[in-house]
Amino acid sequence: MISIPQNIQELVSYKPGKPVAQIIEELGLTEWAVLWNNGNNLGPSLKVLERIQEAAITSHKYPDPASIQLRTMIAANNNCEIDNVVVDNGSESVFDCMFRAFFKAGEELLTCDGTFVAVYIWAKSNKVPVARIPLARGYQFDIDRLIDSVTPQTKAIYVANPNNPTGAMITKDQLNQLIDNVSDDVLIIVDEAYYEYAKVISDDYPDSFELRRPNVITLRTFSKAYGIAGIRVGYALGDSRLIEALSKVKMTFAPSNLAQAAGIGALEDEAHMHKSVMLNKTALQQFYNALHDAELEYTPSFGNFVMVDLKEEELAKAVAEKMMQKGIFIRHLKAFGLPHCVRISTGTEAENALFVSKLV
């Protein structure tokens, strides 16, 4: 019998629920809003679709393994060189590459509870121990305690800014505090998946790559504000030495020709991205007003979602189920380690209005 390593045996495989279409049919819904995955329900821009169509006819060829055109555009947007950029099948894949590129036996990842669940999964699958501390008041990363928790075994610190699923933000001063008080031989991974949303919501939102620190890697994605989550393309920005190491361990031909084309098209249509982030800013205020009127406690968000604290797991589960019966698909956060909370993503204008009208 083939043995399976203990770390893999202990992982819980992803078990998707019923497809949305099946739920809609079973419940006999005539209207619905799918607000549970933090995607961008506006979808991709027409320029993205045009670029994909152009690239499709070259699908018999391998894509550019260095993603030169896409990386050049990303570098131009961030005032850096192409050697400061690596792209892959979503920023989650870049994160997975970090374990192979940087960690040695006995080294740990330091982070908080209640953040992006893939962090714990990829660490475990790569046999990297994770030191976890609780979130601070307001469901924020506890910067003071992270600094105090660094040990000789700490290879990297992971923070998500803003955090998923809580929506809380690390300010400019807090990020500088973290970086200035951690040794430069500790890698600081800043996940900025919601970067485009956050920077229009708050003037105090820090661009971690702008700091140009040699031990900081910034993760970003095209899955959110650019509306191409299903195509899987993300990137990292950082010191060229770190980026080169990541490039060595990523899959040779990732991302695909279609993903590279989609990323290029997305960057060519800034107006579509701007429309997405402004719609989200308006939607968040609509959600806050509705949640306040319903006397529900929420965490102010700097992403494209709002987390609601219902205090009890059974109540959170019941609210998610009740909203689904009404055609509103929201996320119960048990898998994120926050079983007493739910998360509602923003959607289209019609979906946002439907959510507000159904919230009781």
N, C-alpha and C positions, 0 to 999 in steps of 0.2 A: 504493500500500500504506500502511495506517495504521501509523505508527511507535509503538512501545511504549517508554516511558521506560526508561533503562538500569537504574534502581533496581528497577523492577518485573520486568524480564527476569532480574535476578540473584536474585530471590526464588525459593525452592523451594516449589512448591505442596504443600499438605498431601495426603498420599497415605495414606488409611486402610487398615489391613490388612483381612483377611477379617473379616466379622461374627462375633461370638462364637458365635452359633447355628450358623453354618456349620462353624466349627472343632470345636465339640462333636460335631456329626454326623459329620464326617470322621474324627475320632479315636475315635468310639464311646464317648465319656465317659459314665459313669453318675453322676458327682459332680464338681463343679467349684466354684471360687472365683474371681470376677473382681476382682482386686486390683491393677489397673494404671492407674486414672485418678484416684485421689484423691477420688472421689466419696463419697457417704454411702449405703452399701448398705441402710441402714434405710429409706431413701426418705422421702417427705414425710409430714407428720402428717395425720391425718384432717381437722383444721381447714383445712389448705391445700386439700385436695380439695373440701371443702364450699364454700370461698370461690371456687374455680375454677368449680364447677358453677353457683353463683349468678351469676358474672360472664359465663359463657358465653352466657346468653340476651341479653346486651347487646352481643354481638360485631358486630352490624350498625352500632354506633355507634363513633366514634373514642374512644379512651381519654382520660382527663384528661391533657393535655399537661404539666401541672405536677406530677402525681403527689402531690397535696396530702395525701391521707389517709396514704399510705405514708411520705412524707417527714416528716409530723407525728409519726408513731409512731417513726420512726428518731431524730428530734430529741429526743423525750421520753426515749428509751433512753440518749441520750448527753448529756443535760443541756445542750442547745443550742437554738438557734432553727432554724426551718425553712430560713432563708436560708443556713445552714451545711451543707445537705445537697443533693446532686444524685443522682438515680438514673438508671440506663441499662440496656442489655441486657448485664448482667454487668459486673464491675469492669474487665474487659479493654477493654470499649467506652469506659468512662470514661477509661482510660489513653490510648486512641487519640485521644480528644477533646483531651487535653492538648497533643498536638503541634500541633493546629490553633489552640488557644486561646493558647498561651504562647510557642512557638518562632518565632524569626525566622531568616532566612537567615544561615548561618555559626555558629549556636549549636549546642551539643552536649549530648548526654545522657551522663552519667558513671555507670557501674555496674561490676559485677564479671562475670567469666566464671561459667558454671555456675549461672545463675539462670533464672527463668521465660522460656522461649524466645520467648513472644509479645512480650517487651520489645524484642528485636532486630528482630523482624519488623515491628512497627508503626513502629519508628523508621525502618527502611529504606524502608518504603512511604510514609512522610511526608517522605523525603529529609533526615532528621536524622542526622548522624554520631553514632556511639556510641564513646566512649572507654572501653575495658574494661581492668580490672586483674585479676590472678589472685585467687582466693579465698585466704584465710589458712588457717593450720593448723586442722584440724577442719572444713574446708569452710565456714568462716564468712566473712561480709563483712569485709573488711579495713578497719576504720574509720580507722586511722591513715593508711593509704595513700590512701584516698578523699579525706581532708582534704588531703593533700599533692598530690593530682592535680588539684585544682580549678585551672582556668585562666580567663582573661578570656572564653573561649568557652563555658564551662560554664553552661548555662541551668538544668539540673536534675540532681539525683542520685536514682537509683532504688535502693532497698533493699527486699528482701522479708523480712518478719519474722513467722514463721519463713520461711526460704528454701525454695523449691521448685526443685529436687528433693532438696536435701541435708538439710533438716529442722533445720538449725542456727539458733540464736536470737541476736538482738542484745539485750543486757541493757539495763536502765534507764540505767546509767552510760554504756554505749557509745552509746546513742542521744542522750543529753544531750551527750556529747562531740562527736558529729557536728554536732548542731544549733548548739552554742555556738561551734564553730570554723569555721563556714561563714558567709559573708556573707549577710545577709538578702535580698539580691537574687538568690540562688540558690534555686530551688525544690527542696524535699526531698520526694520521693514515697515514702511508706512503705506498702508493699503488705501488708495484714494479712488476707489471704484465710483464714488459719487462726486468726484471733483467738480465737474461742470455744474452740478446743481448747487453744491455748497458755496462756491465762490460768488454766486449771484445772491445768495441768501444772507451771507455775512461778510463784512469787510475784515473781520478778525480771523477768517479762515486762512491757514497757512499753506503755501505751496512748498512742500518739503523738498522738492528738487531744486528750487530756487536757492536753497541754502548752500548747495554745492559742497556737501560734506562727504568725505571719502568713504565713510562707513554707513551711509544712508542709501537705501534703495526705495524708490517710489513705484508703486504698482498702480496702473490705470487700465481702463477697459473701454471697448466700444459697445459693450452690452447694455449700457444704461441710457445715457443722454442721446447716444447716437442711434439707438433702436435696432441693433443687430445682434441681440443675445443668441439667437439660434445659429448664427454663423460662426461664433467662437473665435474672437480675435481680441487680444489684450497685449499689454506691453509693460516693460519696466524701464525706468530711467535711473541712471546712476553713474558712478565712476567707471571709466572705461575698463579698468582692471576687473571689476566685479562683473560688468556686462560681458566681457570676454569669457569669463568662467561659466556664466549661464549659457552662453552660445555654444559652448563645448558639449553640454549635456542635454540640450533640447533635441527633440526629434529633428532630423536633418531637413525635411521638407515641410515643416510646420511654420506658419499656418498654410492652408491650401491656397491654390490659385484664386479660388472664389472668395476666400476670406481676405486675402490681400487686396483683391479688387474692391471688395466691399469697404474695407478700411480706407482705401484711397478715395472712393466715392463719398464716404461720410465726411472726410476732412475737406472735400471740395464743396460741401454744402453746409457751411456754418449757419446759414439762416434756419435750416431745419433743426439743428441742434439748439439754436437760440429759442426757437418756438417751443421746443420741448421743455427747456429749463424754465421759461417764463410761465408756461401752463402749469408746471409743477409748483412754482412759487404761489400762484393764485390758488391752486388746489389745496395746498397745505393750510392756507388761511381758512378756506371753506371747511376743511376737516376740523380745524381747531374750534371754529365757531360751533359746529354741530356737536362735537364732543363736549364742549363746555355746556351747551344747552342740555345735553343728556346727562350732565353731572358725572362724566367719566374722566378719570385721571390719565393724562397722556404726557409723553416726553416731547418737548419741542425738538423738531427734526431738521437736520441739514442735508437729508437725502431726499429720495422720492417716495417716502413712506412715513407713517406715524405709528409708534408703538403705544398701546393702551394697557395700563396696569389694572387688572381686575381683581387683584389681591389673592384670589383662590383659583387653583387649577381647574376644578370642576366648573366654576363659573366661566372661566375663559374658554374652556372647551364647549360649553353650552352656548355661549355667545357666538362663537365661530359657526357652530351647527345651525343656530337660529338664523344667522345672516345668510348662510348658504340656502336655507329653505326659501328665503326671500330673493334669491338670485345674486347675492353679494358674496363673492369668494374672497375670504380673508385668511390669514395664516395664524393658526395656534402655534405658539412658540415653545412647545415642550421640547422639541429636538434641539433647540438653541440653549437649553438649560434655563429657560424662563417660562415654566409651565403655567404661571399665573397671568401671562400676558398674551396679547394678540397683536399682529402687525397688519396695517392696511396700507397697501401701495396706492399711489395716485394713478389715475388713468386718463382717459379722454374726457372732454367736457361733459359728455353725456353720461359716462360711467361715474364721474365724480358727483354729478347731480343726483344720479340714482342712489348712490351710497348715502348721501345726505338725507334723501327722502325716506330711505328705509331704516335709518338708524333710530332705534327706540331705546 
